[in-house]
């Protein structure tokens, strides 16, 4: 059985032979079922071709470090990057969206950015450090 990937490439004559990449799912450093958006798989697919890229983004977010890696890859990419948000670009996905040379949103799409949060474990001194 072939596993479902978080991405799929398509070619569109209206896009001047540019590549189209659909990113749909949670952003993670690793994936157990190949259904998460991971930097390693994204990099291999992004660098497999050249020219302008259009990214259709629909993600509730996920791992901020993984999103930062994908953002950096897109910022370093030689072609133009157009990001089209057709559903939601929340949390870490909003970071990826900002890597676009051009960012477009459907009138019904959502972008959600929140303050960072953390988890603290330890004694009272560790908790005080986390609060500061």
C-alpha positions, 0 to 999 in steps of 0.5 A, spaced: 500 500 500 502 506 498 502 511 503 499 518 503 504 524 502 503 531 505 505 534 499 504 533 491 507 536 485 503 539 479 504 542 473 500 548 470 500 551 463 498 557 466 503 558 471 509 559 466 511 551 467 512 553 474 511 548 479 505 547 484 506 544 491 500 543 495 502 542 503 496 540 507 497 537 514 501 538 520 508 540 521 513 536 524 520 534 525 519 527 523 513 523 521 511 516 522 506 515 517 509 520 512 503 525 512 506 530 516 510 536 513 517 535 515 523 539 513 527 533 510 522 531 505 520 538 503 527 539 502 528 533 497 522 535 493 523 543 493 531 542 490 528 536 485 527 542 480 528 549 479 524 555 477 518 559 480 514 555 485 507 556 487 505 553 494 498 552 496 498 552 504 493 549 508 496 547 515 494 548 523 501 549 524 506 544 528 513 544 530 516 551 530 523 549 529 521 544 523 517 550 520 523 555 521 527 550 517 522 550 511 522 558 511 529 558 511 529 553 505 524 557 501 527 564 503 534 561 500 530 558 494 533 561 487 526 562 484 520 566 486 515 563 491 508 564 491 504 562 497 497 561 496 493 560 503 486 556 501 484 554 508 488 555 514 495 557 516 496 557 523 501 557 528 508 555 525 504 554 518 504 562 518 512 562 519 512 558 512 507 563 509 511 569 510 517 566 506 513 567 499 515 573 495 508 574 494 503 571 499 495 571 497 489 568 501 482 566 499 477 571 502 475 565 507 482 563 509 485 564 516 491 566 518 493 565 526 499 567 529 499 567 537 505 568 542 510 563 543 509 558 549 513 553 553 513 548 558 517 548 565 519 542 569 523 542 575 523 545 582 521 552 584 527 555 581 526 552 574 519 554 575 521 562 576 526 562 571 521 559 566 516 565 568 522 570 567 
